[in-house]
Amino acid sequence: MQSATSPLQTLLDLINETLSLILRTSLTVRSFAGRWQPLRTKLASLQTSVADISDSPHWAENPLLYTLLPNLLSTLQRLKALADQCNDTSFTGGKLHMQSDLDMAAASLTNQLRDLDLLLRSGVLHQSNAIVLSHPGPGSDKENLSFFIRDLFTRLQIGGVEFKKKALESLLQLLEDDDKAATLVAKEGNVAYLIHLLDFHNQPWVREQAASAVSLLAASNDESRKAVFEEGGLGPLLRLLESGTTTLKEKAAIAVEALTADPENAWAVSAYGGVSVLIESIRSGTPATQTHSVGAIRNVADVEEIKAALGEEGAVPVLLQLLLSGTITAQEKSANCLAILASTDEYFRALIIQERGLQRLMHLIQDLLSSETLEHVLRAIASLSASEPCARVLSSSTLFLIQLAEFIKQGNSILQQISVSLLSNLSISISDGNKRAISSCMGSLVKLMESPKPVGLQESASQALVSLLTVRSNRKELVRDEKSVMRLIQMLDPRNEAVSHKFPVMLISAILAGGSQGCRKRLAVAGAHPHLQKLAEMEVAGAKKALQRLSGNRLKTIFSLTWRE
């Protein structure tokens, strides 16, 4: 009874009455019959939509209809007046003016039909709680949450400024409070409309709220990120990053970094001209914008066409500067990006060297960087060491080599692996003085030889050790280290399948190369002889030669005892 006498019911009755009059009148119009034919089709669709609203159990509770129905009635009344004029033989109005009036009325009717259709499809007119946009609690089931999202997007698309404001606030609260909500928003909501607001809404706060929502969706999970990308989000986000407010740029940078984390999306950055936008954001943006923009560049740095653009747009000096002045996270991403570029392209290695990048990277190692940043810095240095001039600089820097030795001794597993590989590559050029300076890492190198993974670590550690053992004092130092000697003997054991036997054999040969009786004695006492003898019988490379070196004094001792007897 309440709904039957409500203002909304009165409006609906007037709409139905006016609709019937227009449909009857439009059948007999004498002027502009061609324009009235598509209008009749729209009016018939409207009649169906209005009937569907009447049949919805809770239609009178929905606040959106308080705006929609008066606007619709106004459009219909205008159309009724136009239909009467088109039927009036005495009408002397201008032809062009009438055409314009009919076109504008048709456009309004189309928009209102779309809004009604959206409202009906959302299902909110069938829910008694549609009158209040209440935030679902933590225990809400999927059905209630889905309804909330549909209701929210309906208000966002159809409602006025206040409806949009409240809908966006509720959407942001939902995305921030519930990690799983993004997937449902991508499925039940209209992500395309959110993206539309980034470019076309004239209210700055609406664009900011929409940018925050898109940013959260892009960064939440694979499904919601895919929805943002497939609905065309990357282009508007890059435009915001280029010319938006400070807040908009930061939100856009977060979203662009998240979108480019998917390799399948990387190509689109160049399609939108995004490389120059990202580089400029690093050059002049806030710390937050810089951090996420360099993250986006890192994500796409190995795409061929984007690498070319990075070189042309001057990315290298910008990345090197950020490596010195950016936040900790920005430094890590910048170092990662430089490592990627240096590892894949001689052109970029030359650019980095030209910009004195090697010296900057070496200097950074002395700073208190995070382990992740150090890893990327070392990877970049390792790639640059492929250049002979860079290798000479690195192998002659005592300070750098000492730091490398410290990483081998005390770094995490990744730092150790990179450092061992780099030391192995540089070892042929390191002076005896520098080899003595880093002898303290030999025990750690022996220990790393026991590690079967990653592939290549045992070989790199062996090669580095063999190089260090060309110095006499280093050989003596190593054999005095009981733990290292025992590890070496254990690796020599033919039953030990964790290590390729050629590597410990190489070390035995290197230790004995100087002919020191003390080294022979320590290795013999530790039990090297039977293992080497067995390996020689197995024809392991170098085992016979090592056995001969180890057995030299042993044979002399046997002959001496026999003579005396």
C-alpha positions as CSV (number, residue, x, y, z in Angstrom):
1,M,0.0,0.0,0.0
2,Q,2.9,2.3,0.8
3,S,4.5,1.8,-2.6
4,A,1.1,2.2,-4.4
5,T,0.7,5.7,-3.1
6,S,4.4,6.7,-3.2
7,P,5.7,9.5,-5.4
8,L,7.6,6.9,-7.4
9,Q,4.4,5.1,-8.1
10,T,2.8,8.3,-9.3
11,L,5.7,9.0,-11.5
12,L,5.6,5.5,-13.0
13,D,1.8,5.9,-13.7
14,L,2.5,9.1,-15.5
15,I,5.3,7.5,-17.5
16,N,3.1,4.7,-18.6
17,E,0.3,7.1,-19.6
18,T,2.6,9.4,-21.5
19,L,4.3,6.4,-23.2
20,S,0.9,5.1,-24.5
21,L,0.0,8.5,-25.8
22,I,3.3,8.9,-27.7
23,L,3.2,5.5,-29.2
24,R,-0.4,6.1,-30.5
25,T,0.5,9.6,-31.8
26,S,3.7,8.4,-33.4
27,L,1.8,6.0,-35.7
28,T,0.1,8.9,-37.5
29,V,2.9,11.6,-37.6
30,R,2.8,13.5,-40.9
31,S,6.3,15.0,-40.6
32,F,9.7,13.3,-40.0
33,A,8.2,9.8,-40.2
34,G,11.7,8.4,-40.9
35,R,13.0,9.7,-37.6
36,W,10.0,8.4,-35.6
37,Q,10.4,4.8,-36.7
38,P,13.5,4.1,-34.6
39,L,12.0,6.2,-31.8
40,R,9.0,3.9,-31.7
41,T,11.4,0.9,-31.3
42,K,13.0,2.6,-28.4
43,L,9.7,3.6,-26.8
44,A,8.5,0.0,-27.1
45,S,11.7,-1.2,-25.3
46,L,11.1,1.4,-22.7
47,Q,7.6,0.1,-22.2
48,T,9.0,-3.3,-21.5
49,S,11.6,-1.9,-19.1
50,V,9.0,0.1,-17.1
51,A,6.8,-3.0,-16.9
52,D,9.9,-5.0,-15.6
53,I,10.5,-2.3,-12.9
54,S,6.8,-2.6,-11.8
55,D,7.2,-6.3,-11.4
56,S,10.3,-6.0,-9.3
57,P,9.4,-6.6,-5.7
58,H,11.6,-3.9,-4.2
59,W,11.7,-1.3,-7.0
60,A,10.2,1.4,-4.8
61,E,13.0,1.2,-2.3
62,N,15.8,2.0,-4.8
63,P,17.0,5.6,-4.4
64,L,18.4,5.7,-8.0
65,L,14.8,5.8,-9.3
66,Y,14.2,9.1,-7.6
67,T,16.5,10.6,-10.2
68,L,15.9,8.3,-13.1
69,L,12.1,8.4,-13.3
70,P,11.7,12.3,-13.2
71,N,14.3,12.6,-15.9
72,L,12.6,9.9,-18.0
73,L,9.2,11.6,-17.6
74,S,10.7,14.9,-18.7
75,T,12.1,13.3,-21.8
76,L,8.8,11.6,-22.6
77,Q,6.8,14.8,-22.2
78,R,9.2,16.5,-24.6
79,L,8.7,13.7,-27.1
80,K,4.9,14.0,-26.7
81,A,5.1,17.7,-27.5
82,L,7.3,17.0,-30.6
83,A,4.9,14.2,-31.8
84,D,2.0,16.6,-31.5
85,Q,3.9,19.2,-33.6
86,C,4.8,16.6,-36.2
87,N,1.0,15.8,-36.5
88,D,0.0,19.4,-36.7
89,T,-0.5,20.5,-40.3
90,S,-0.4,24.1,-39.3
91,F,3.1,23.8,-37.6
92,T,5.4,26.3,-39.1
93,G,8.6,25.7,-37.1
94,G,11.9,25.3,-38.8
95,K,12.8,21.9,-40.3
96,L,16.4,21.9,-39.1
97,H,15.3,23.0,-35.6
98,M,12.8,20.1,-35.4
99,Q,15.4,17.6,-36.6
100,S,17.8,18.8,-33.9
101,D,15.1,18.6,-31.2
102,L,14.2,15.0,-32.2
103,D,17.8,14.0,-32.3
104,M,18.5,15.4,-28.8
105,A,15.3,13.7,-27.4
106,A,16.3,10.4,-29.0
107,A,19.8,10.7,-27.4
108,S,18.4,11.3,-24.0
109,L,16.0,8.4,-24.4
110,T,18.8,6.1,-25.4
111,N,20.9,7.0,-22.3
112,Q,17.9,6.6,-20.0
113,L,17.1,3.2,-21.6
114,R,20.7,2.1,-21.0
115,D,20.5,3.2,-17.4
116,L,17.2,1.4,-16.8
117,D,18.6,-1.7,-18.5
118,L,21.7,-1.6,-16.3
119,L,19.5,-1.2,-13.2
120,L,17.3,-4.2,-14.1
121,R,20.3,-6.4,-15.1
122,S,22.1,-5.7,-11.8
123,G,19.3,-7.4,-9.9
124,V,19.3,-4.8,-7.1
125,L,15.5,-4.2,-7.5
126,H,14.9,-7.7,-6.2
127,Q,16.8,-7.1,-3.0
128,S,15.1,-5.5,0.0
129,N,18.4,-4.0,1.3
130,A,19.1,-2.1,-1.9
131,I,18.0,1.1,-0.3
132,V,21.1,1.2,1.8
133,L,24.6,0.6,0.4
134,S,25.9,-1.2,3.5
135,H,29.4,-2.6,3.5
136,P,29.4,-6.4,3.7
137,G,31.0,-7.8,6.9
138,P,34.0,-10.1,7.0
139,G,31.7,-13.2,7.1
140,S,29.6,-12.2,4.1
141,D,29.0,-15.0,1.7
142,K,29.8,-14.8,-2.0
143,E,26.1,-14.1,-3.0
144,N,25.8,-11.1,-0.7
145,L,29.2,-9.7,-1.8
146,S,28.2,-10.1,-5.4
147,F,25.0,-8.2,-4.9
148,F,26.9,-5.5,-3.0
149,I,29.3,-5.1,-6.0
150,R,26.5,-5.0,-8.6
151,D,24.6,-2.4,-6.5
152,L,27.7,-0.4,-6.1
153,F,28.5,-0.3,-9.8
154,T,24.9,0.5,-10.6
155,R,25.0,3.6,-8.4
156,L,28.4,4.5,-9.8
157,Q,27.2,4.4,-13.4
158,I,23.6,5.7,-13.1
159,G,23.7,8.0,-10.0
160,G,24.6,11.6,-9.7
161,V,27.7,13.1,-8.0
162,E,26.8,12.0,-4.5
163,F,26.0,8.4,-5.6
164,K,29.3,8.2,-7.4
165,K,31.2,9.5,-4.4
166,K,29.7,7.0,-2.0
167,A,30.0,4.1,-4.5
168,L,33.7,4.8,-5.1
169,E,34.4,5.1,-1.3
170,S,32.6,1.8,-0.7
171,L,34.5,0.2,-3.6
172,L,37.9,1.3,-2.2
173,Q,37.0,0.2,1.3
174,L,36.1,-3.2,-0.1
175,L,39.3,-3.6,-2.1
176,E,41.4,-2.5,0.8
177,D,39.7,-4.7,3.4
178,D,39.3,-7.9,1.5
179,D,42.1,-9.4,-0.5
180,K,39.7,-11.7,-2.3
181,A,37.3,-9.0,-3.3
182,A,39.3,-7.9,-6.4
183,T,38.5,-11.2,-8.3
184,L,34.7,-10.7,-7.6
185,V,34.9,-7.0,-8.6
186,A,36.6,-8.0,-11.9
187,K,33.8,-10.5,-12.5
188,E,30.6,-8.7,-11.2
189,G,31.6,-5.1,-11.7
190,N,32.2,-2.9,-14.7
191,V,35.9,-2.4,-14.8
192,A,35.6,-0.7,-18.2
193,Y,33.5,2.1,-16.6
194,L,36.1,2.6,-13.9
195,I,38.7,3.0,-16.6
196,H,36.4,5.4,-18.5
197,L,36.4,7.7,-15.4
198,L,40.2,8.0,-15.6
199,D,40.0,10.0,-18.9
200,F,36.6,11.6,-19.0
201,H,35.2,12.6,-15.7
202,N,35.3,16.3,-14.9
203,Q,35.4,15.9,-11.1
204,P,39.1,15.6,-10.0
205,W,38.2,13.6,-6.9
206,V,36.2,11.1,-9.0
207,R,39.3,10.5,-11.2
208,E,41.5,10.1,-8.1
209,Q,39.2,7.6,-6.5
210,A,38.8,5.7,-9.8
211,A,42.6,5.7,-10.2
212,S,43.0,4.3,-6.7
213,A,40.4,1.6,-7.5
214,V,42.0,0.6,-10.8
215,S,45.4,0.6,-9.1
216,L,44.2,-1.8,-6.4
217,L,42.6,-4.0,-9.0
218,A,45.8,-4.1,-11.1
219,A,47.9,-5.0,-8.2
220,S,45.7,-7.5,-6.5
221,N,45.8,-10.7,-8.5
222,D,46.1,-12.2,-12.0
223,E,42.4,-12.2,-12.7
224,S,41.7,-8.6,-11.7
225,R,45.0,-7.4,-13.4
226,K,43.9,-9.2,-16.6
227,A,40.5,-7.4,-16.5
228,V,42.1,-4.0,-16.2
229,F,44.4,-4.7,-19.1
230,E,41.8,-6.3,-21.4
231,E,39.4,-3.4,-20.8
232,G,42.0,-1.0,-22.1
233,G,43.5,0.3,-18.9
234,L,47.1,0.7,-19.9
235,G,46.6,3.7,-22.2
236,P,44.6,5.9,-19.8
237,L,47.0,5.0,-17.0
238,L,50.0,6.1,-19.0
239,R,48.2,9.3,-19.9
240,L,47.6,10.0,-16.2
241,L,51.3,9.2,-15.5
242,E,52.3,11.8,-18.1
243,S,50.0,14.6,-17.2
244,G,48.0,13.9,-14.1
245,T,48.3,15.4,-10.6
246,T,51.0,14.1,-8.3
247,T,48.5,11.7,-6.6
248,L,47.2,10.5,-10.0
249,K,50.7,9.9,-11.2
250,E,51.6,7.8,-8.2
251,K,48.4,5.6,-8.5
252,A,49.0,5.3,-12.2
253,A,52.6,4.2,-11.7
254,I,51.6,1.5,-9.3
255,A,49.0,0.1,-11.8
256,V,51.4,0.3,-14.8
257,E,54.0,-1.6,-12.9
258,A,51.5,-4.3,-11.9
259,L,50.1,-4.6,-15.5
260,T,53.6,-5.0,-17.0
261,A,54.5,-7.7,-14.5
262,D,52.6,-10.0,-16.9
263,P,54.9,-10.7,-19.8
264,E,52.0,-10.9,-22.2
265,N,51.2,-7.2,-21.5
266,A,54.7,-5.9,-22.0
267,W,54.5,-5.2,-25.7
268,A,51.7,-2.7,-25.2
269,V,53.9,-0.3,-23.4
270,S,55.7,0.7,-26.7
271,A,52.3,0.6,-28.5
272,Y,51.1,3.5,-26.2
273,G,54.5,5.3,-26.4
274,G,55.0,4.5,-22.7
275,V,58.8,4.2,-22.6
276,S,59.4,8.0,-22.8
277,V,56.6,8.5,-20.2
278,L,58.1,6.1,-17.8
279,I,61.6,7.5,-18.2
280,E,60.4,11.1,-17.6
281,S,58.5,9.8,-14.5
282,I,61.8,8.5,-13.1
283,R,63.6,11.7,-14.0
284,S,61.1,14.1,-12.4
285,G,58.6,12.1,-10.3
286,T,58.1,11.8,-6.6
287,P,60.0,8.9,-4.9
288,A,56.9,6.7,-5.1
289,T,56.3,7.5,-8.8
290,Q,60.0,6.8,-9.5
291,T,60.0,3.5,-7.7
292,H,57.0,2.1,-9.5
293,S,58.0,3.6,-12.9
294,V,61.4,2.0,-12.8
295,G,59.7,-1.2,-11.7
296,A,57.6,-1.1,-14.9
297,I,60.8,-0.5,-17.0
298,R,62.4,-3.5,-15.3
299,N,59.4,-5.6,-16.2
300,V,59.7,-4.8,-19.9
301,A,63.4,-4.4,-20.3
302,D,64.0,-7.6,-22.1
303,V,61.4,-6.9,-24.9
304,E,63.3,-6.2,-28.1
305,E,61.4,-3.2,-29.3
306,I,61.3,-1.7,-25.9
307,K,65.1,-2.1,-25.4
308,A,65.6,-0.1,-28.6
309,A,63.4,2.7,-27.2
310,L,65.2,2.6,-23.8
311,G,68.5,3.3,-25.6
312,E,67.0,6.0,-27.8
313,E,65.2,7.8,-24.9
314,G,68.3,7.9,-22.7
315,A,67.3,5.4,-20.0
316,V,70.8,4.4,-18.9
317,P,71.9,7.7,-17.3
318,V,68.5,8.0,-15.6
319,L,68.7,4.5,-14.2
320,L,72.3,5.1,-13.0
321,Q,71.3,8.3,-11.2
322,L,68.3,6.6,-9.6
323,L,70.8,3.9,-8.4
324,L,72.5,6.6,-6.4
325,S,69.7,8.8,-5.2
326,G,66.5,6.7,-5.2
327,T,64.7,4.9,-2.4
328,I,66.0,1.5,-1.3
329,T,63.3,-0.2,-3.4
330,A,64.0,2.1,-6.4
331,Q,67.7,1.3,-6.2
332,E,66.9,-2.4,-6.2
333,K,64.7,-2.2,-9.3
334,S,67.1,0.1,-11.1
335,A,70.0,-2.3,-10.4
336,N,67.9,-5.2,-11.6
337,C,67.0,-3.3,-14.8
338,L,70.7,-2.4,-15.5
339,A,71.6,-6.1,-14.9
340,I,69.0,-7.2,-17.4
341,L,70.1,-4.7,-20.1
342,A,73.8,-5.4,-19.5
343,S,73.3,-9.2,-19.7
344,T,71.5,-9.2,-23.0
345,D,73.1,-6.5,-25.2
346,E,76.6,-5.4,-26.0
347,Y,75.1,-2.0,-27.0
348,F,73.8,-1.4,-23.4
349,R,77.1,-2.6,-21.9
350,A,78.9,0.0,-23.9
351,L,76.3,2.7,-22.8
352,I,76.7,1.8,-19.2
353,I,80.5,1.9,-19.4
354,Q,80.4,5.2,-21.3
355,E,78.3,6.7,-18.5
356,R,80.9,5.5,-15.9
357,G,78.4,2.9,-14.8
358,L,81.0,0.4,-13.7
359,Q,82.6,2.9,-11.3
360,R,79.2,3.8,-9.9
361,L,78.3,0.1,-9.4
362,M,81.6,-0.6,-7.7
363,H,81.2,2.3,-5.4
364,L,77.7,1.2,-4.5
365,I,79.0,-2.1,-3.2
366,Q,80.6,-0.3,-0.3
367,D,77.3,1.2,0.8
368,L,74.8,-0.5,3.1
369,L,72.5,-1.8,0.4
370,S,69.8,-4.5,0.8
371,S,70.9,-8.0,-0.2
372,E,68.5,-7.9,-3.2
373,T,70.0,-4.7,-4.5
374,L,73.6,-6.1,-4.0
375,E,72.6,-9.2,-6.0
376,H,71.5,-7.1,-9.0
377,V,74.5,-4.8,-8.7
378,L,76.8,-7.8,-8.8
379,R,74.9,-9.3,-11.7
380,A,75.4,-6.0,-13.7
381,I,79.1,-5.9,-12.8
382,A,79.5,-9.6,-13.8
383,S,77.9,-8.8,-17.2
384,L,80.2,-5.7,-17.7
385,S,83.2,-7.9,-16.8
386,A,82.8,-9.5,-20.2
387,S,84.5,-6.4,-21.5
388,E,88.3,-6.7,-21.3
389,P,88.8,-3.1,-20.0
390,C,86.2,-3.6,-17.3
391,A,87.8,-7.0,-16.3
392,R,91.1,-5.2,-15.9
393,V,89.6,-2.5,-13.7
394,L,87.8,-5.1,-11.5
395,S,90.8,-7.5,-11.2
396,S,93.1,-4.6,-10.2
397,S,90.8,-3.2,-7.5
398,T,91.9,-4.6,-4.2
399,L,88.9,-3.0,-2.4
400,F,86.5,-4.6,-4.8
401,L,88.1,-8.0,-4.6
402,I,88.1,-7.9,-0.8
403,Q,84.4,-7.1,-0.8
404,L,83.9,-10.0,-3.2
405,A,85.7,-12.3,-0.8
406,E,83.5,-11.0,2.0
407,F,80.3,-11.9,0.0
408,I,81.7,-15.4,-0.5
409,K,82.4,-15.8,3.2
410,Q,79.3,-14.1,4.6
411,G,76.8,-13.4,1.9
412,N,73.5,-15.2,1.3
413,S,73.5,-18.1,-1.2
414,I,72.8,-16.0,-4.2
415,L,75.4,-13.4,-3.4
416,Q,77.9,-16.2,-2.9
417,Q,77.1,-17.8,-6.2
418,I,77.4,-14.5,-8.2
419,S,80.6,-13.6,-6.4
420,V,82.2,-17.0,-6.9
421,S,81.4,-16.9,-10.7
422,L,82.7,-13.4,-11.0
423,L,85.9,-14.2,-9.1
424,S,86.4,-17.3,-11.3
425,N,86.1,-15.2,-14.4
426,L,88.5,-12.5,-13.1
427,S,91.0,-14.9,-11.6
428,I,93.4,-15.1,-14.5
429,S,94.0,-11.3,-14.3
430,I,94.4,-11.0,-10.5
431,S,97.8,-10.2,-9.2
432,D,99.6,-12.3,-6.6
433,G,99.3,-9.5,-4.1
434,N,95.5,-9.3,-4.5
435,K,95.3,-13.1,-4.4
436,R,97.0,-12.9,-1.0
437,A,94.6,-10.2,0.1
438,I,91.6,-12.4,-0.5
439,S,93.0,-15.7,0.7
440,S,90.6,-15.7,3.7
441,C,87.7,-16.8,1.3
442,M,89.5,-20.1,0.4
443,G,87.8,-22.1,3.1
444,S,84.4,-20.9,2.0
445,L,85.2,-21.8,-1.6
446,V,86.1,-25.3,-0.6
447,K,82.8,-25.6,1.3
448,L,80.9,-24.3,-1.8
449,M,82.5,-27.0,-3.9
450,E,80.3,-29.5,-2.0
451,S,77.1,-27.8,-3.3
452,P,75.6,-29.7,-6.2
453,K,73.4,-26.8,-7.1
454,P,73.2,-24.5,-8.9
455,V,74.9,-26.1,-11.9
456,G,78.3,-24.6,-12.4
457,L,79.0,-23.5,-8.9
458,Q,81.4,-26.4,-8.1
459,E,83.4,-25.6,-11.3
460,S,83.5,-21.9,-10.6
461,A,84.6,-22.4,-7.0
462,S,87.3,-24.9,-8.1
463,Q,88.7,-22.6,-10.8
464,A,88.8,-19.6,-8.4
465,L,90.7,-21.8,-5.8
466,V,93.1,-23.1,-8.4
467,S,93.9,-19.5,-9.3
468,L,94.4,-18.4,-5.7
469,L,96.6,-21.5,-5.0
470,T,99.2,-20.3,-7.5
471,V,100.5,-18.2,-4.6
472,R,102.7,-20.2,-2.2
473,S,101.5,-18.6,1.0
474,N,97.9,-19.4,0.0
475,R,98.8,-23.1,-0.5
476,K,100.3,-23.3,3.0
477,E,97.3,-21.4,4.5
478,L,94.8,-23.8,3.0
479,V,96.5,-27.0,4.2
480,R,96.7,-25.5,7.7
481,D,92.9,-25.2,7.7
482,E,91.9,-28.7,9.0
483,K,88.2,-28.3,8.1
484,S,89.0,-27.4,4.5
485,V,91.5,-30.3,4.2
486,M,88.9,-32.8,5.6
487,R,86.3,-31.5,3.2
488,L,88.7,-31.9,0.3
489,I,89.6,-35.4,1.3
490,Q,85.9,-36.3,1.6
491,M,85.3,-34.9,-1.9
492,L,88.2,-37.1,-3.1
493,D,86.5,-40.3,-1.8
494,P,85.4,-42.3,-4.9
495,R,82.1,-43.1,-3.0
496,N,81.2,-39.5,-2.9
497,E,78.9,-38.9,-5.8
498,A,77.8,-35.3,-4.9
499,V,80.9,-33.8,-6.5
500,S,82.6,-34.4,-9.8
501,H,86.0,-35.9,-8.7
502,K,87.9,-33.9,-11.3
503,F,87.4,-30.8,-9.1
504,P,89.1,-31.9,-5.9
505,V,91.8,-33.6,-8.0
506,M,92.5,-30.2,-9.6
507,L,92.9,-28.7,-6.1
508,I,95.3,-31.4,-4.9
509,S,97.4,-30.8,-8.0
510,A,97.4,-27.1,-7.4
511,I,98.4,-27.5,-3.7
512,L,101.2,-29.8,-4.6
513,A,102.4,-27.8,-7.6
514,G,105.0,-26.0,-5.5
515,G,106.7,-29.1,-4.2
516,S,106.2,-28.3,-0.6
517,Q,106.9,-31.3,1.7
518,G,104.7,-29.8,4.4
519,C,101.7,-29.7,2.0
520,R,102.4,-33.3,0.9
521,K,102.7,-34.5,4.5
522,R,99.4,-32.9,5.6
523,L,97.5,-34.3,2.6
524,A,99.0,-37.7,3.1
525,V,98.2,-37.8,6.8
526,A,94.7,-36.7,6.1
527,G,94.2,-39.8,3.8
528,A,94.5,-38.4,0.3
529,H,96.7,-41.2,-1.0
530,P,94.3,-44.2,-1.2
531,H,91.5,-42.0,-2.6
532,L,93.8,-40.7,-5.3
533,Q,95.1,-44.2,-6.1
534,K,91.5,-45.4,-6.6
535,L,90.7,-42.4,-8.8
536,A,93.8,-43.0,-10.9
537,E,92.6,-46.5,-11.4
538,M,89.2,-45.1,-12.5
539,E,91.1,-42.9,-14.9
540,V,89.7,-39.6,-13.5
541,A,91.4,-36.7,-15.3
542,G,94.5,-35.5,-13.5
543,A,94.4,-38.2,-10.8
544,K,97.6,-40.0,-11.9
545,K,99.6,-36.7,-12.0
546,A,98.3,-35.7,-8.6
547,L,99.1,-39.1,-7.2
548,Q,102.7,-38.9,-8.5
549,R,103.1,-35.5,-6.8
550,L,101.7,-36.8,-3.6
551,S,103.8,-40.0,-3.7
552,G,107.2,-38.4,-4.4
553,N,108.4,-38.2,-0.8
554,R,106.5,-41.4,0.1
555,L,108.5,-43.5,-2.3
556,K,111.8,-41.9,-1.1
557,T,110.9,-42.9,2.5
558,I,110.1,-46.5,1.5
559,F,113.5,-46.8,-0.4
560,S,115.3,-45.3,2.6
561,L,113.8,-47.8,5.0
562,T,114.6,-50.7,2.7
563,W,118.2,-49.6,2.3
564,R,118.7,-49.4,6.1
565,E,117.2,-52.8,6.6
